[in-house]
Amino acid sequence: MNTYPCPTEIYLLSIPQRRIDELLKSIHNVFREIPYISARNLAQVTGRIISMSPVIGNITRIMTRYCYMSIESRMSWDSYLVLESKSFVISELKFWLDNIANVNFKTLNQYSQSHVMIYSDASSIAAGACTVELESKIFHTMWKSSEMLESSTWRELKAIELALMSYQYAFAGKSLKWLTDNQNCVRIVQAGSMKENLQDIAISIFSICLQKGISINIQWIPRGENSKADYISKIIDYEDWGVSEFFYTFINDLWGPYTVDRFASSRNAKLERFNSLFWNVNTEAVDCFTQNWSGEINWIVPPIYLVSRAIKHVIACKAKARLPEYCLSSRSLNTRKKYQYAFNAFCKWTKLHNITPLPSSDYTVSLYLIHISQSAKSASKINEVIYAISWAHKLAGFNNPC
């Protein structure tokens, strides 16, 4: 290795050009063999890349994982490999062809102090993260049904990826200290994984950092020291729902095109531009009430309890937003208040039983009606609940469960 002082007095460590040339030659030899690649020749390439890790760092391990997976499937060292992940192997080799010159240095006398500390965690229902700053940035997202079935390591790693995607513009060019209570995640972020679904996430994290100039120092902490992120990851956002695509298209054709979705998440946003309750991937702003809605055609489908505030904000901003006026004008003010109160009570009951209120099933509604019938003093009270649940589902574009 070469060590030399620069005019700026920054000492650099680099791989000698001879070894770089040997690596490039080996990669070109592998490309000439495609589709007949021997395990021995691919191992020669990966071995040369790994040997450069003292200078280049963990990239050597992250960006050779698919090569190693292919090598592990060999019948013998001189047999041809059956590349199940051929495109990924080629992608890794191309990465080194294109970037070896750019990553061939290590500074010896520079220290990058962490600008921001981030805690992340994942539960079986959601992912959460928070920053330690004067104004903490809170990330939260609910898991899809398919994601709930993934391993705990996958969910913890995905939480890091999604939180990083949400924070990437705020922390571009900065050094982050990332804390997690999952030791597997620390190892995978640093060195990749031999499991494809985990390796895909590791590469995504690496790519975001590379594109945005972000440096991550990830560390393990005991679960007891990760209480805030743990709490966030267990929040069930019952308001994280959206209207059906059919209903949105119908309204958009009438009064659109809408330009920004004011009450959304990355999971249910109807437009590329959207505001969210928490930090989310690609969110334009957190807390839509901090934004000026004028000059936009706003898509506004707020939670029931925020309908009144949303209308007041529309008026204050002198903004365009026909949807709430159209939907709410179908009922009188007193009727809306009754329906809102009744539906909020239904939401509280579903929360106690870990049930989603929107959309709801006829079975859930039946159980709730049995519940309130034990305390209701008249049939009108039960009818009010039925009308309230029907009204809320109609507003959201869902089938009536009553």
C-alpha positions as CSV (number, residue, x, y, z in Angstrom):
1,M,0.0,0.0,0.0
2,N,1.1,3.6,-0.6
3,T,1.0,6.3,2.0
4,Y,1.7,9.9,1.0
5,P,1.1,13.4,2.2
6,C,-1.1,15.7,0.1
7,P,-0.6,19.5,-0.2
8,T,-3.5,20.0,2.1
9,E,-1.8,17.8,4.8
10,I,-4.4,15.1,4.6
11,Y,-2.6,11.7,4.7
12,L,-4.1,9.1,2.3
13,L,-3.7,5.3,2.2
14,S,-4.3,3.7,-1.3
15,I,-4.0,0.4,-3.1
16,P,-1.0,0.3,-5.5
17,Q,-1.9,0.6,-9.2
18,R,-0.4,-2.8,-9.9
19,R,-3.0,-4.5,-7.7
20,I,-5.8,-2.4,-9.2
21,D,-4.7,-3.4,-12.7
22,E,-4.7,-7.1,-11.7
23,L,-8.2,-6.8,-10.3
24,L,-9.5,-5.1,-13.5
25,K,-7.9,-7.8,-15.6
26,S,-9.5,-10.5,-13.6
27,I,-12.9,-8.9,-13.9
28,H,-12.5,-8.5,-17.7
29,N,-11.6,-12.2,-17.9
30,V,-14.8,-13.2,-16.1
31,F,-16.9,-11.1,-18.4
32,R,-15.3,-12.8,-21.4
33,E,-16.3,-16.2,-19.9
34,I,-20.0,-15.3,-19.6
35,P,-22.1,-17.4,-19.4
36,Y,-19.5,-20.0,-18.6
37,I,-17.9,-18.7,-15.4
38,S,-15.8,-21.0,-13.3
39,A,-15.9,-20.9,-9.5
40,R,-12.1,-20.5,-9.4
41,N,-12.0,-17.4,-11.6
42,L,-14.9,-15.7,-9.8
43,A,-13.2,-16.5,-6.4
44,Q,-10.0,-14.9,-7.7
45,V,-11.9,-11.7,-8.3
46,T,-13.7,-11.7,-5.0
47,G,-10.5,-12.5,-3.1
48,R,-8.7,-9.6,-4.7
49,I,-11.5,-7.3,-3.8
50,I,-11.7,-8.5,-0.2
51,S,-7.9,-8.1,0.2
52,M,-8.4,-4.3,-0.4
53,S,-10.7,-3.9,2.6
54,P,-8.1,-2.3,4.9
55,V,-8.2,0.7,2.5
56,I,-11.7,0.5,0.9
57,G,-13.6,-0.7,3.9
58,N,-16.8,-2.6,4.3
59,I,-17.9,-1.9,0.7
60,T,-15.7,-4.9,-0.3
61,R,-17.9,-7.2,1.7
62,I,-21.3,-5.6,0.8
63,M,-20.6,-5.5,-2.9
64,T,-19.3,-9.1,-3.2
65,R,-22.1,-11.0,-1.5
66,Y,-23.9,-12.2,-4.6
67,C,-20.5,-13.4,-6.0
68,Y,-20.0,-15.4,-2.8
69,M,-23.5,-16.9,-3.0
70,S,-22.7,-18.1,-6.5
71,I,-19.3,-19.5,-5.5
72,E,-20.9,-21.4,-2.6
73,S,-23.2,-23.2,-5.1
74,R,-20.2,-24.7,-7.0
75,M,-19.9,-28.4,-7.7
76,S,-16.1,-28.0,-7.9
77,W,-13.6,-25.2,-8.2
78,D,-13.2,-25.7,-12.0
79,S,-16.9,-26.4,-12.8
80,Y,-19.1,-23.8,-14.4
81,L,-21.4,-21.9,-12.1
82,V,-25.2,-21.9,-12.5
83,L,-25.8,-18.3,-11.7
84,E,-29.2,-18.0,-10.0
85,S,-28.5,-14.3,-9.4
86,K,-26.7,-13.7,-12.6
87,S,-27.8,-10.1,-13.0
88,F,-26.7,-9.3,-9.4
89,V,-23.3,-10.9,-9.9
90,I,-22.8,-8.9,-13.1
91,S,-24.0,-5.7,-11.3
92,E,-21.4,-6.2,-8.5
93,L,-18.6,-6.8,-11.0
94,K,-19.6,-3.7,-13.0
95,F,-19.6,-1.7,-9.8
96,W,-16.0,-2.5,-9.2
97,L,-15.1,-1.7,-12.8
98,D,-16.7,1.7,-12.6
99,N,-15.8,2.7,-9.1
100,I,-12.6,1.1,-7.9
101,A,-10.7,4.3,-8.8
102,N,-13.2,6.5,-6.9
103,V,-13.0,4.5,-3.6
104,N,-9.3,3.7,-3.6
105,F,-8.3,5.9,-0.7
106,K,-8.5,6.2,3.0
107,T,-7.7,9.3,5.1
108,L,-5.5,8.7,8.1
109,N,-5.7,12.0,10.0
110,Q,-9.3,13.0,9.5
111,Y,-12.1,12.3,12.0
112,S,-15.7,12.7,11.0
113,Q,-17.8,13.4,14.1
114,S,-21.4,12.3,14.0
115,H,-23.8,15.1,13.3
116,V,-27.0,13.3,14.3
117,M,-27.9,10.3,16.5
118,I,-30.7,8.1,15.3
119,Y,-32.6,5.3,17.2
120,S,-34.6,2.8,15.2
121,D,-36.7,-0.3,16.0
122,A,-39.4,-2.5,14.6
123,S,-42.3,-4.5,16.0
124,S,-44.6,-7.0,14.4
125,I,-47.0,-4.2,13.4
126,A,-44.9,-1.1,12.6
127,A,-41.5,0.5,12.2
128,G,-40.2,3.6,14.1
129,A,-37.2,5.8,14.4
130,C,-36.3,9.1,16.0
131,T,-33.5,11.6,15.9
132,V,-31.8,13.2,18.9
133,E,-31.9,16.8,18.0
134,L,-33.5,20.0,19.3
135,E,-36.5,19.2,17.0
136,S,-36.7,15.4,16.9
137,K,-37.7,13.9,13.6
138,I,-40.0,11.0,14.2
139,F,-40.4,8.3,11.5
140,H,-43.3,5.8,11.6
141,T,-44.9,3.4,9.2
142,M,-47.3,0.5,9.5
143,W,-46.3,-2.9,8.0
144,K,-48.3,-4.4,5.2
145,S,-49.8,-7.9,5.9
146,S,-47.0,-9.5,3.9
147,E,-44.3,-7.6,5.8
148,M,-45.7,-8.7,9.1
149,L,-44.8,-12.3,8.1
150,E,-41.1,-11.5,7.6
151,S,-38.4,-12.3,10.1
152,S,-37.6,-9.9,13.0
153,T,-34.2,-9.2,11.4
154,W,-35.8,-8.3,8.1
155,R,-38.2,-5.9,9.8
156,E,-35.5,-4.2,11.8
157,L,-33.3,-3.8,8.7
158,K,-36.2,-2.6,6.7
159,A,-37.0,0.0,9.4
160,I,-33.4,1.3,9.0
161,E,-33.8,1.5,5.2
162,L,-37.2,3.3,5.3
163,A,-36.1,5.7,8.0
164,L,-32.9,6.5,6.0
165,M,-34.9,7.0,2.9
166,S,-37.2,9.4,4.8
167,Y,-34.2,11.4,6.3
168,Q,-31.9,11.3,3.3
169,Y,-32.5,14.9,2.1
170,A,-32.4,16.3,5.6
171,F,-29.0,14.6,6.4
172,A,-27.3,14.6,3.0
173,G,-23.5,15.0,3.4
174,K,-23.7,14.3,7.1
175,S,-22.3,11.6,9.4
176,L,-24.9,9.6,11.3
177,K,-24.6,7.5,14.5
178,W,-27.3,4.9,14.1
179,L,-28.4,2.8,17.1
180,T,-30.4,-0.4,17.0
181,D,-31.0,-3.3,19.4
182,N,-30.6,-5.9,16.7
183,Q,-27.1,-7.2,16.4
184,N,-27.8,-8.9,13.1
185,C,-28.7,-5.6,11.6
186,V,-25.3,-4.1,12.6
187,R,-23.5,-6.9,11.0
188,I,-25.6,-6.8,7.8
189,V,-25.3,-3.0,7.3
190,Q,-21.6,-3.3,7.7
191,A,-20.9,-6.4,5.7
192,G,-24.0,-7.6,3.8
193,S,-25.8,-10.9,4.1
194,M,-25.8,-14.2,2.3
195,K,-29.7,-14.1,2.3
196,E,-31.0,-12.4,-0.8
197,N,-33.9,-10.5,0.8
198,L,-31.5,-9.1,3.5
199,Q,-28.8,-8.4,1.0
200,D,-31.2,-6.4,-1.2
201,I,-31.9,-4.1,1.8
202,A,-28.2,-3.8,2.7
203,I,-27.4,-2.7,-0.9
204,S,-30.3,-0.2,-0.8
205,I,-28.9,1.3,2.4
206,F,-25.4,1.5,0.9
207,S,-26.7,3.1,-2.3
208,I,-28.6,5.8,-0.5
209,C,-25.5,6.7,1.6
210,L,-23.4,6.7,-1.6
211,Q,-25.8,8.9,-3.5
212,K,-26.4,11.4,-0.7
213,G,-22.8,11.4,0.8
214,I,-24.1,10.0,4.1
215,S,-21.8,8.2,6.5
216,I,-23.4,5.7,8.9
217,N,-21.7,4.5,12.1
218,I,-24.2,1.8,13.2
219,Q,-24.0,0.4,16.7
220,W,-25.8,-2.1,18.8
221,I,-27.4,-1.0,22.1
222,P,-29.4,-3.1,24.7
223,R,-33.2,-3.1,24.2
224,G,-33.6,-1.1,27.5
225,E,-31.7,1.8,26.0
226,N,-33.9,1.9,22.9
227,S,-37.2,2.7,24.6
228,K,-38.4,5.7,22.5
229,A,-37.9,3.9,19.1
230,D,-39.5,0.8,20.6
231,Y,-42.5,2.9,21.7
232,I,-42.9,4.5,18.3
233,S,-42.7,1.1,16.5
234,K,-45.6,-0.1,18.6
235,I,-47.9,2.8,17.7
236,I,-51.0,1.6,15.7
237,D,-52.0,4.4,13.4
238,Y,-55.7,3.7,13.0
239,E,-56.0,6.8,10.8
240,D,-53.5,5.4,8.3
241,W,-56.1,4.6,5.6
242,G,-57.1,6.0,2.3
243,V,-60.1,6.1,0.0
244,S,-60.4,3.6,-2.9
245,E,-58.7,4.3,-6.2
246,F,-62.2,4.3,-7.9
247,F,-63.5,7.0,-5.6
248,Y,-60.3,9.1,-6.0
249,T,-60.5,8.8,-9.8
250,F,-64.1,9.8,-9.8
251,I,-63.5,13.0,-7.7
252,N,-60.3,13.8,-9.5
253,D,-62.1,13.7,-12.9
254,L,-64.8,16.0,-11.4
255,W,-62.6,18.7,-9.8
256,G,-59.0,17.8,-10.5
257,P,-56.3,17.4,-11.3
258,Y,-55.3,17.5,-7.6
259,T,-51.7,18.6,-7.0
260,V,-51.0,17.5,-3.4
261,D,-52.4,15.0,-0.9
262,R,-52.6,16.7,2.5
263,F,-53.4,13.7,4.7
264,A,-51.4,10.7,3.6
265,S,-48.5,8.3,4.2
266,S,-46.1,6.7,1.8
267,R,-48.4,3.6,1.9
268,N,-51.6,5.3,0.8
269,A,-50.7,8.6,-0.9
270,K,-52.8,9.3,-4.1
271,L,-50.2,11.7,-5.4
272,E,-46.4,12.0,-5.7
273,R,-46.6,15.1,-3.5
274,F,-48.0,14.4,-0.1
275,N,-47.9,15.5,3.5
276,S,-47.7,13.0,6.4
277,L,-48.2,12.8,10.1
278,F,-44.7,11.4,10.7
279,W,-41.5,11.4,8.6
280,N,-42.2,9.1,5.6
281,V,-40.4,8.1,2.5
282,N,-40.8,11.0,-0.1
283,T,-43.0,13.1,2.1
284,E,-43.0,16.7,1.1
285,A,-43.8,17.9,4.7
286,V,-44.6,16.6,8.1
287,D,-47.8,18.1,9.6
288,C,-49.9,19.5,6.8
289,F,-51.2,22.3,9.0
290,T,-47.7,23.9,8.9
291,Q,-48.1,24.3,5.1
292,N,-49.7,27.1,3.1
293,W,-52.4,25.4,1.0
294,S,-53.0,28.3,-1.3
295,G,-52.0,28.0,-4.9
296,E,-52.6,24.2,-4.9
297,I,-55.6,22.0,-5.7
298,N,-55.6,20.1,-2.4
299,W,-56.7,16.5,-2.0
300,I,-58.1,16.5,1.5
301,V,-59.4,13.3,3.2
302,P,-58.6,13.9,6.9
303,P,-59.4,11.7,9.8
304,I,-62.9,12.3,11.2
305,Y,-61.5,14.2,14.2
306,L,-59.6,16.7,12.0
307,V,-62.4,17.5,9.5
308,S,-63.3,20.7,11.3
309,R,-59.6,21.9,11.6
310,A,-59.0,21.0,7.9
311,I,-61.9,23.2,6.8
312,K,-60.7,26.1,9.0
313,H,-57.2,25.8,7.5
314,V,-58.7,25.8,3.9
315,I,-60.5,29.0,4.8
316,A,-57.5,30.6,6.5
317,C,-55.2,29.8,3.5
318,K,-58.0,30.8,0.9
319,A,-57.2,27.4,-0.7
320,K,-59.0,25.3,-3.2
321,A,-60.4,22.1,-1.7
322,R,-63.8,21.0,-2.8
323,L,-63.8,17.5,-1.4
324,P,-64.6,18.2,2.3
325,E,-67.3,20.7,1.3
326,Y,-68.9,18.2,-1.1
327,C,-68.9,15.3,1.3
328,L,-69.9,17.1,4.5
329,S,-72.6,19.2,2.9
330,S,-74.6,16.0,2.5
331,R,-75.5,16.1,6.3
332,S,-76.5,19.0,8.6
333,L,-74.1,20.3,11.2
334,N,-75.9,18.7,14.2
335,T,-76.1,15.3,12.3
336,R,-72.4,15.5,11.5
337,K,-71.5,16.1,15.1
338,K,-73.6,13.1,16.2
339,Y,-72.0,10.9,13.6
340,Q,-68.5,12.1,14.4
341,Y,-69.1,11.4,18.2
342,A,-70.5,7.9,17.5
343,F,-67.8,7.0,15.0
344,N,-65.0,8.2,17.4
345,A,-66.5,5.9,20.1
346,F,-66.4,3.0,17.6
347,C,-62.8,3.8,16.8
348,K,-61.9,3.7,20.5
349,W,-63.5,0.3,20.9
350,T,-61.7,-1.1,17.8
351,K,-58.4,0.2,19.2
352,L,-58.9,-1.7,22.4
353,H,-59.4,-4.9,20.4
354,N,-56.6,-4.2,17.8
355,I,-59.2,-4.0,15.0
356,T,-59.0,-1.6,12.0
357,P,-62.1,0.7,12.0
358,L,-61.8,1.6,8.3
359,P,-62.6,-0.4,6.4
360,S,-64.6,-2.5,8.9
361,S,-66.3,-5.9,8.4
362,D,-70.0,-6.7,9.1
363,Y,-68.7,-9.1,11.8
364,T,-66.9,-6.3,13.6
365,V,-69.9,-4.0,13.4
366,S,-72.1,-6.8,14.8
367,L,-69.8,-7.3,17.8
368,Y,-69.8,-3.6,18.5
369,L,-73.6,-3.4,18.3
370,I,-73.9,-6.2,20.7
371,H,-71.5,-4.4,23.0
372,I,-73.4,-1.0,23.0
373,S,-76.8,-2.7,23.2
374,Q,-76.0,-3.7,26.7
375,S,-75.8,0.0,27.8
376,A,-78.0,1.7,25.1
377,K,-81.2,3.2,26.6
378,S,-83.1,3.3,23.3
379,A,-83.0,1.9,19.8
380,S,-82.3,5.3,18.4
381,K,-78.8,5.1,19.9
382,I,-78.1,1.9,18.0
383,N,-79.4,3.4,14.8
384,E,-77.2,6.4,15.3
385,V,-74.1,4.2,15.5
386,I,-75.2,2.3,12.3
387,Y,-75.7,5.5,10.4
388,A,-72.4,6.9,11.7
389,I,-70.4,3.9,10.6
390,S,-72.1,3.8,7.2
391,W,-71.4,7.6,6.8
392,A,-67.7,7.2,7.6
393,H,-67.3,4.3,5.1
394,K,-69.2,6.2,2.4
395,L,-66.9,9.2,2.8
396,A,-63.9,7.0,2.5
397,G,-65.2,5.2,-0.6
398,F,-65.5,1.8,1.2
399,N,-68.4,-0.7,1.1
400,N,-71.0,-0.2,3.8
401,P,-70.5,-3.0,6.4
402,C,-73.9,-2.3,8.1
